[in-house]
Amino acid sequence: MILSESKERVRFLKFATVGAIGAVIDFGVMNVFTHFLGFKLVYAGTISFICAVLSNFTLNRYWTYPDSRSRHFLHQLGMFFLVNAAGIAFRIPTLHYMEPVMAKAFENMVHLSHTTAQLLAKNATLAFAIGVVMIWNFFINRYWTYNDVE
C-alpha cells in the first residue's frame, strides 16, 4: 500500500496540511460570500473551491511534491484541476442536498435559532464534502498528477 512507506506518509501529512490550509481558504471564502454577500451555498462553495484548488496546487507542487517537475506547470495544473473537478461532482450535490437536512437537524435536535442552524449546517456540510474529496484527491493526484516522483 502507498502509505506503508515513510516517504509516502510524510507526503500524505504534507498533502493533508496543504488541504487544511485550503480548507481554511474554502471556509473563509464560502462564509464571506454566503454571510456577507448573500450568495447561495452552491455558488459560494464553487468560488471558494476554485480559490482553494489554486492554493492547494501551488503548495503541493512546491512543498509536498517538489521533485515533481517533469511536467510543465500549466499541464500539471490542468491535471490537478481535473482531479479536483471530478471531486466537485460529489461536492456540489452534497452541498445542495445535505445542507437543508443538516439545518433542519440542527434546528430541531439542538434547538438552535434558524440563523445559527443555517450557519452550522453550511459549515458541517462543507466539512463533510471536503473530507470525502480530500481522500479522493490524495490518491488520484499521487497516482496520476504526481506519478513522476519515487
N, CA and C atoms as a LAMMPS dump frame, in Angstrom:
ITEM: TIMESTEP
0
ITEM: NUMBER OF ATOMS
450
ITEM: BOX BOUNDS ff ff ff
-5.0000000000000000e+02 5.0000000000000000e+02
-5.0000000000000000e+02 5.0000000000000000e+02
-5.0000000000000000e+02 5.0000000000000000e+02
ITEM: ATOMS id mol type element x y z
1 1 1 N 0.838 -1.187 0
2 1 2 C 0 0 0
3 1 3 C 0.877 1.242 0
4 2 1 N 0.389 2.307 -0.611
5 2 2 C 1.182 3.512 -0.793
6 2 3 C 1.609 4.158 0.524
7 3 1 N 0.799 4.117 1.563
8 3 2 C 1.129 4.788 2.818
9 3 3 C 1.997 3.925 3.741
10 4 1 N 2.428 2.762 3.282
11 4 2 C 3.276 1.913 4.118
12 4 3 C 4.72 2.415 4.145
13 5 1 N 5.114 3.236 3.188
14 5 2 C 6.466 3.792 3.143
15 5 3 C 6.511 5.118 3.899
16 6 1 N 7.6 5.334 4.629
17 6 2 C 7.776 6.555 5.428
18 6 3 C 7.667 7.811 4.565
19 7 1 N 8.299 7.793 3.396
20 7 2 C 8.276 8.946 2.496
21 7 3 C 6.842 9.285 2.072
22 8 1 N 6.034 8.262 1.828
23 8 2 C 4.643 8.482 1.414
24 8 3 C 3.787 8.998 2.571
25 9 1 N 4.078 8.529 3.773
26 9 2 C 3.339 9.047 4.94
27 9 3 C 3.63 10.528 5.133
28 10 1 N 4.889 10.907 4.957
29 10 2 C 5.261 12.324 5.063
30 10 3 C 4.541 13.125 3.976
31 11 1 N 4.511 12.592 2.766
32 11 2 C 3.794 13.273 1.676
33 11 3 C 2.309 13.415 2.017
34 12 1 N 1.728 12.343 2.559
35 12 2 C 0.309 12.419 2.918
36 12 3 C 0.081 13.485 3.984
37 13 1 N 0.952 13.552 4.982
38 13 2 C 0.81 14.571 6.027
39 13 3 C 0.971 15.979 5.452
40 14 1 N 1.911 16.145 4.536
41 14 2 C 2.062 17.442 3.874
42 14 3 C 0.82 17.754 3.047
43 15 1 N 0.327 16.751 2.313
44 15 2 C -0.878 16.923 1.498
45 15 3 C -2.055 17.312 2.389
46 16 1 N -2.182 16.65 3.537
47 16 2 C -3.259 16.961 4.482
48 16 3 C -3.102 18.366 5.056
49 17 1 N -1.857 18.782 5.329
50 17 2 C -1.607 20.135 5.827
51 17 3 C -1.995 21.167 4.773
52 18 1 N -1.587 20.91 3.54
53 18 2 C -1.979 21.79 2.435
54 18 3 C -3.507 21.806 2.32
55 19 1 N -4.11 20.636 2.465
56 19 2 C -5.575 20.554 2.423
57 19 3 C -6.223 21.35 3.539
58 20 1 N -5.613 21.336 4.728
59 20 2 C -6.15 22.116 5.849
60 20 3 C -6.072 23.612 5.547
61 21 1 N -4.963 24.042 4.953
62 21 2 C -4.844 25.448 4.549
63 21 3 C -5.903 25.765 3.497
64 22 1 N -6.051 24.851 2.548
65 22 2 C -7.086 25.024 1.53
66 22 3 C -8.476 25.059 2.141
67 23 1 N -8.691 24.253 3.179
68 23 2 C -9.997 24.243 3.851
69 23 3 C -10.271 25.582 4.533
70 24 1 N -9.237 26.167 5.141
71 24 2 C -9.405 27.491 5.757
72 24 3 C -9.796 28.513 4.69
73 25 1 N -9.119 28.446 3.553
74 25 2 C -9.462 29.336 2.44
75 25 3 C -10.882 29.051 1.976
76 26 1 N -11.204 27.771 1.813
77 26 2 C -12.518 27.342 1.355
78 26 3 C -13.62 27.85 2.297
79 27 1 N -13.46 27.574 3.591
80 27 2 C -14.457 28.012 4.571
81 27 3 C -14.538 29.53 4.64
82 28 1 N -13.376 30.184 4.633
83 28 2 C -13.367 31.647 4.736
84 28 3 C -14.081 32.298 3.577
85 29 1 N -13.741 31.896 2.371
86 29 2 C -14.376 32.473 1.18
87 29 3 C -15.864 32.129 1.163
88 30 1 N -16.202 30.862 1.468
89 30 2 C -17.613 30.466 1.476
90 30 3 C -18.409 31.301 2.471
91 31 1 N -17.883 31.491 3.679
92 31 2 C -18.604 32.257 4.693
93 31 3 C -18.744 33.726 4.313
94 32 1 N -17.701 34.313 3.729
95 32 2 C -17.8 35.712 3.276
96 32 3 C -18.891 35.835 2.213
97 33 1 N -18.879 34.914 1.247
98 33 2 C -19.844 35.006 0.156
99 33 3 C -21.276 34.692 0.595
100 34 1 N -21.458 33.751 1.522
101 34 2 C -22.832 33.439 1.951
102 34 3 C -23.332 34.421 3.008
103 35 1 N -22.502 34.702 4
104 35 2 C -22.951 35.52 5.135
105 35 3 C -22.985 37.009 4.812
106 36 1 N -21.943 37.502 4.165
107 36 2 C -21.853 38.944 3.924
108 36 3 C -22.373 39.383 2.559
109 37 1 N -22.283 38.499 1.564
110 37 2 C -22.685 38.883 0.219
111 37 3 C -23.998 38.239 -0.221
112 38 1 N -24.531 37.323 0.589
113 38 2 C -25.842 36.738 0.309
114 38 3 C -25.881 35.713 -0.807
115 39 1 N -24.753 35.136 -1.179
116 39 2 C -24.742 34.102 -2.222
117 39 3 C -25.362 32.817 -1.692
118 40 1 N -25.948 32.029 -2.583
119 40 2 C -26.395 30.687 -2.223
120 40 3 C -25.154 29.823 -2.01
121 41 1 N -25.292 28.795 -1.179
122 41 2 C -24.154 27.95 -0.814
123 41 3 C -23.493 27.305 -2.025
124 42 1 N -24.265 26.848 -2.989
125 42 2 C -23.684 26.173 -4.152
126 42 3 C -22.758 27.127 -4.918
127 43 1 N -23.173 28.381 -5.106
128 43 2 C -22.339 29.347 -5.833
129 43 3 C -21.125 29.757 -5.006
130 44 1 N -21.358 30.069 -3.746
131 44 2 C -20.254 30.453 -2.865
132 44 3 C -19.265 29.3 -2.719
133 45 1 N -19.784 28.074 -2.602
134 45 2 C -18.933 26.895 -2.472
135 45 3 C -18.12 26.619 -3.718
136 46 1 N -18.643 26.975 -4.872
137 46 2 C -17.902 26.796 -6.117
138 46 3 C -16.754 27.8 -6.201
139 47 1 N -17.026 29.048 -5.852
140 47 2 C -15.981 30.079 -5.857
141 47 3 C -14.901 29.74 -4.83
142 48 1 N -15.33 29.343 -3.643
143 48 2 C -14.362 29.023 -2.597
144 48 3 C -13.528 27.794 -2.991
145 49 1 N -14.14 26.863 -3.689
146 49 2 C -13.452 25.673 -4.175
147 49 3 C -12.321 26.051 -5.136
148 50 1 N -12.599 26.932 -6.069
149 50 2 C -11.588 27.355 -7.046
150 50 3 C -10.417 28.038 -6.343
151 51 1 N -10.719 28.904 -5.382
152 51 2 C -9.654 29.569 -4.617
153 51 3 C -8.793 28.541 -3.881
154 52 1 N -9.436 27.569 -3.266
155 52 2 C -8.705 26.537 -2.526
156 52 3 C -7.877 25.657 -3.457
157 53 1 N -8.404 25.321 -4.621
158 53 2 C -7.663 24.482 -5.578
159 53 3 C -6.387 25.184 -6.03
160 54 1 N -6.482 26.455 -6.337
161 54 2 C -5.296 27.193 -6.781
162 54 3 C -4.234 27.243 -5.684
163 55 1 N -4.669 27.474 -4.46
164 55 2 C -3.745 27.479 -3.324
165 55 3 C -3.138 26.092 -3.129
166 56 1 N -3.986 25.067 -3.134
167 56 2 C -3.511 23.7 -2.903
168 56 3 C -2.533 23.238 -3.981
169 57 1 N -2.827 23.568 -5.224
170 57 2 C -1.913 23.159 -6.293
171 57 3 C -0.541 23.782 -6.093
172 58 1 N -0.526 25.072 -5.836
173 58 2 C 0.75 25.771 -5.671
174 58 3 C 1.548 25.188 -4.508
175 59 1 N 0.901 24.989 -3.361
176 59 2 C 1.595 24.443 -2.197
177 59 3 C 2.029 22.987 -2.416
178 60 1 N 1.183 22.195 -3.048
179 60 2 C 1.561 20.795 -3.311
180 60 3 C 2.713 20.702 -4.305
181 61 1 N 2.677 21.515 -5.322
182 61 2 C 3.736 21.465 -6.342
183 61 3 C 5.094 21.85 -5.747
184 62 1 N 5.1 22.845 -4.879
185 62 2 C 6.381 23.342 -4.375
186 62 3 C 6.781 22.8 -3.012
187 63 1 N 5.848 22.214 -2.262
188 63 2 C 6.205 21.71 -0.943
189 63 3 C 6.012 20.201 -0.819
190 64 1 N 4.821 19.699 -1.13
191 64 2 C 4.542 18.269 -0.977
192 64 3 C 5.296 17.435 -2.006
193 65 1 N 5.293 17.885 -3.254
194 65 2 C 5.943 17.155 -4.349
195 65 3 C 6.967 18.041 -5.068
196 66 1 N 7.988 18.539 -4.362
197 66 2 C 8.953 19.428 -5.03
198 66 3 C 9.776 18.719 -6.11
199 67 1 N 9.812 17.395 -6.045
200 67 2 C 10.563 16.617 -7.034
201 67 3 C 9.721 16.278 -8.263
202 68 1 N 8.52 16.816 -8.335
203 68 2 C 7.64 16.543 -9.474
204 68 3 C 7.695 17.734 -10.435
205 69 1 N 8.677 17.697 -11.31
206 69 2 C 8.834 18.8 -12.245
207 69 3 C 8.947 18.333 -13.7
208 70 1 N 8.607 17.091 -13.96
209 70 2 C 8.755 16.591 -15.32
210 70 3 C 7.678 17.148 -16.255
211 71 1 N 6.596 17.639 -15.675
212 71 2 C 5.518 18.226 -16.488
213 71 3 C 5.564 19.747 -16.37
214 72 1 N 5.174 20.406 -17.45
215 72 2 C 5.072 21.859 -17.445
216 72 3 C 4.047 22.293 -16.394
217 73 1 N 4.274 23.435 -15.79
218 73 2 C 3.413 23.965 -14.728
219 73 3 C 1.931 23.95 -15.133
220 74 1 N 1.617 24.509 -16.297
221 74 2 C 0.209 24.591 -16.72
222 74 3 C -0.388 23.221 -17.008
223 75 1 N 0.418 22.313 -17.551
224 75 2 C -0.063 20.944 -17.8
225 75 3 C -0.414 20.263 -16.473
226 76 1 N 0.479 20.395 -15.494
227 76 2 C 0.238 19.777 -14.193
228 76 3 C -0.936 20.445 -13.477
229 77 1 N -1.054 21.765 -13.609
230 77 2 C -2.203 22.469 -13.032
231 77 3 C -3.5 21.948 -13.652
232 78 1 N -3.482 21.725 -14.953
233 78 2 C -4.662 21.176 -15.632
234 78 3 C -5.034 19.804 -15.101
235 79 1 N -4.036 18.959 -14.902
236 79 2 C -4.285 17.625 -14.357
237 79 3 C -4.855 17.723 -12.944
238 80 1 N -4.219 18.566 -12.122
239 80 2 C -4.663 18.747 -10.74
240 80 3 C -6.099 19.268 -10.713
241 81 1 N -6.387 20.22 -11.592
242 81 2 C -7.729 20.791 -11.641
243 81 3 C -8.763 19.754 -12.078
244 82 1 N -8.398 18.889 -13.029
245 82 2 C -9.331 17.832 -13.464
246 82 3 C -9.665 16.876 -12.32
247 83 1 N -8.667 16.509 -11.55
248 83 2 C -8.915 15.636 -10.398
249 83 3 C -9.863 16.328 -9.427
250 84 1 N -9.599 17.604 -9.172
251 84 2 C -10.452 18.359 -8.259
252 84 3 C -11.844 18.609 -8.844
253 85 1 N -11.921 18.776 -10.153
254 85 2 C -13.228 18.958 -10.802
255 85 3 C -14.069 17.691 -10.659
256 86 1 N -13.418 16.54 -10.741
257 86 2 C -14.144 15.287 -10.506
258 86 3 C -14.65 15.259 -9.067
259 87 1 N -13.847 15.768 -8.154
260 87 2 C -14.281 15.855 -6.758
261 87 3 C -15.467 16.785 -6.576
262 88 1 N -15.529 17.832 -7.39
263 88 2 C -16.645 18.771 -7.269
264 88 3 C -17.954 18.13 -7.74
265 89 1 N -17.836 17.093 -8.566
266 89 2 C -19.035 16.362 -8.989
267 89 3 C -19.713 15.708 -7.784
268 90 1 N -18.944 15.395 -6.759
269 90 2 C -19.513 14.901 -5.5
270 90 3 C -19.907 16.07 -4.61
271 91 1 N -19.096 17.087 -4.602
272 91 2 C -19.263 18.21 -3.691
273 91 3 C -20.557 19.001 -3.93
274 92 1 N -20.837 19.374 -5.162
275 92 2 C -21.991 20.242 -5.435
276 92 3 C -23.312 19.594 -5.021
277 93 1 N -23.595 18.345 -5.429
278 93 2 C -24.852 17.751 -4.961
279 93 3 C -24.89 17.591 -3.438
280 94 1 N -23.737 17.328 -2.834
281 94 2 C -23.69 17.214 -1.374
282 94 3 C -24.063 18.54 -0.729
283 95 1 N -23.476 19.631 -1.216
284 95 2 C -23.8 20.952 -0.665
285 95 3 C -25.281 21.274 -0.865
286 96 1 N -25.782 20.945 -2.032
287 96 2 C -27.175 21.283 -2.358
288 96 3 C -28.186 20.486 -1.536
289 97 1 N -27.983 19.183 -1.447
290 97 2 C -28.988 18.328 -0.808
291 97 3 C -28.774 18.111 0.685
292 98 1 N -27.548 18.13 1.136
293 98 2 C -27.284 17.82 2.536
294 98 3 C -27.5 19.021 3.458
295 99 1 N -27.235 20.23 2.958
296 99 2 C -27.333 21.429 3.798
297 99 3 C -28.731 21.648 4.384
298 100 1 N -29.813 21.545 3.61
299 100 2 C -31.14 21.736 4.216
300 100 3 C -31.464 20.683 5.278
301 101 1 N -31.025 19.458 5.055
302 101 2 C -31.26 18.383 6.021
303 101 3 C -30.491 18.676 7.309
304 102 1 N -29.244 19.1 7.16
305 102 2 C -28.425 19.439 8.326
306 102 3 C -29.02 20.621 9.089
307 103 1 N -29.492 21.629 8.369
308 103 2 C -30.075 22.812 9.019
309 103 3 C -31.29 22.422 9.845
310 104 1 N -32.13 21.594 9.262
311 104 2 C -33.331 21.144 9.973
312 104 3 C -32.944 20.336 11.219
313 105 1 N -31.922 19.487 11.059
314 105 2 C -31.469 18.677 12.194
315 105 3 C -30.927 19.57 13.306
316 106 1 N -30.109 20.563 12.958
317 106 2 C -29.577 21.477 13.979
318 106 3 C -30.707 22.25 14.661
319 107 1 N -31.67 22.677 13.87
320 107 2 C -32.791 23.443 14.419
321 107 3 C -33.641 22.596 15.36
322 108 1 N -33.966 21.389 14.939
323 108 2 C -34.87 20.536 15.707
324 108 3 C -34.203 19.808 16.869
325 109 1 N -33.054 19.232 16.614
326 109 2 C -32.42 18.4 17.631
327 109 3 C -31.653 19.207 18.668
328 110 1 N -31.047 20.294 18.261
329 110 2 C -30.226 21.065 19.183
330 110 3 C -30.953 22.342 19.619
331 111 1 N -32.104 22.597 19.014
332 111 2 C -32.943 23.761 19.347
333 111 3 C -32.196 25.075 19.185
334 112 1 N -31.583 25.234 18.028
335 112 2 C -30.878 26.466 17.709
336 112 3 C -31.782 27.386 16.904
337 113 1 N -31.443 28.66 16.89
338 113 2 C -32.192 29.598 16.056
339 113 3 C -31.978 29.223 14.592
340 114 1 N -32.883 29.667 13.753
341 114 2 C -32.799 29.363 12.325
342 114 3 C -31.474 29.857 11.749
343 115 1 N -31.072 31.066 12.09
344 115 2 C -29.838 31.653 11.567
345 115 3 C -28.61 30.859 12.009
346 116 1 N -28.549 30.506 13.276
347 116 2 C -27.415 29.729 13.788
348 116 3 C -27.401 28.343 13.165
349 117 1 N -28.565 27.729 13.047
350 117 2 C -28.658 26.399 12.43
351 117 3 C -28.179 26.437 10.988
352 118 1 N -28.548 27.487 10.255
353 118 2 C -28.114 27.627 8.86
354 118 3 C -26.594 27.746 8.77
355 119 1 N -26.017 28.568 9.633
356 119 2 C -24.572 28.767 9.633
357 119 3 C -23.847 27.453 9.94
358 120 1 N -24.297 26.746 10.971
359 120 2 C -23.681 25.465 11.326
360 120 3 C -23.871 24.427 10.227
361 121 1 N -25.052 24.403 9.639
362 121 2 C -25.339 23.432 8.578
363 121 3 C -24.446 23.655 7.367
364 122 1 N -24.269 24.912 6.972
365 122 2 C -23.398 25.212 5.832
366 122 3 C -21.979 24.714 6.104
367 123 1 N -21.483 24.995 7.292
368 123 2 C -20.118 24.612 7.626
369 123 3 C -19.968 23.105 7.813
370 124 1 N -20.937 22.452 8.437
371 124 2 C -20.881 20.999 8.623
372 124 3 C -20.96 20.277 7.277
373 125 1 N -21.811 20.778 6.398
374 125 2 C -21.947 20.175 5.073
375 125 3 C -20.655 20.334 4.286
376 126 1 N -20.084 21.518 4.331
377 126 2 C -18.825 21.748 3.617
378 126 3 C -17.707 20.885 4.201
379 127 1 N -17.652 20.739 5.521
380 127 2 C -16.623 19.915 6.158
381 127 3 C -16.73 18.46 5.697
382 128 1 N -17.939 17.93 5.648
383 128 2 C -18.145 16.563 5.189
384 128 3 C -17.662 16.398 3.745
385 129 1 N -18.074 17.323 2.885
386 129 2 C -17.689 17.243 1.477
387 129 3 C -16.174 17.344 1.311
388 130 1 N -15.546 18.24 2.049
389 130 2 C -14.089 18.398 1.973
390 130 3 C -13.386 17.111 2.397
391 131 1 N -13.844 16.485 3.461
392 131 2 C -13.212 15.253 3.949
393 131 3 C -13.237 14.133 2.928
394 132 1 N -14.38 13.915 2.332
395 132 2 C -14.507 12.843 1.334
396 132 3 C -13.656 13.156 0.107
397 133 1 N -13.721 14.4 -0.352
398 133 2 C -12.994 14.774 -1.561
399 133 3 C -11.482 14.765 -1.326
400 134 1 N -11.028 15.074 -0.1
401 134 2 C -9.592 15.064 0.176
402 134 3 C -9.001 13.663 -0.013
403 135 1 N -9.697 12.65 0.437
404 135 2 C -9.209 11.272 0.275
405 135 3 C -9.1 10.922 -1.209
406 136 1 N -10.141 11.23 -1.957
407 136 2 C -10.131 11.031 -3.41
408 136 3 C -8.942 11.767 -4.028
409 137 1 N -8.792 13.04 -3.687
410 137 2 C -7.747 13.872 -4.289
411 137 3 C -6.34 13.337 -4.02
412 138 1 N -6.093 12.908 -2.797
413 138 2 C -4.742 12.435 -2.493
414 138 3 C -4.363 11.261 -3.386
415 139 1 N -5.197 10.248 -3.421
416 139 2 C -4.829 9.036 -4.151
417 139 3 C -4.785 9.252 -5.662
418 140 1 N -5.746 9.962 -6.205
419 140 2 C -5.731 10.183 -7.655
420 140 3 C -4.583 11.1 -8.044
421 141 1 N -4.348 12.159 -7.287
422 141 2 C -3.221 13.042 -7.606
423 141 3 C -1.888 12.319 -7.466
424 142 1 N -1.762 11.49 -6.436
425 142 2 C -0.495 10.776 -6.232
426 142 3 C -0.211 9.821 -7.389
427 143 1 N -1.23 9.114 -7.87
428 143 2 C -1.036 8.127 -8.923
429 143 3 C -1.108 8.7 -10.333
430 144 1 N -1.618 9.927 -10.492
431 144 2 C -1.755 10.489 -11.839
432 144 3 C -0.976 11.799 -11.978
433 145 1 N -1.372 12.815 -11.238
434 145 2 C -0.752 14.135 -11.38
435 145 3 C 0.72 14.121 -10.977
436 146 1 N 1.013 13.456 -9.873
437 146 2 C 2.379 13.425 -9.344
438 146 3 C 2.995 12.026 -9.443
439 147 1 N 2.685 11.3 -10.483
440 147 2 C 3.202 9.934 -10.608
441 147 3 C 4.658 9.892 -11.057
442 148 1 N 5.264 11.058 -11.255
443 148 2 C 6.664 11.099 -11.696
444 148 3 C 7.643 11.158 -10.521
445 149 1 N 7.152 11.063 -9.284
446 149 2 C 8.048 11.058 -8.127
447 149 3 C 8.181 9.624 -7.608
448 150 1 N 9.31 9.35 -6.998
449 150 2 C 9.539 7.999 -6.477
450 150 3 C 9.238 7.933 -5.001
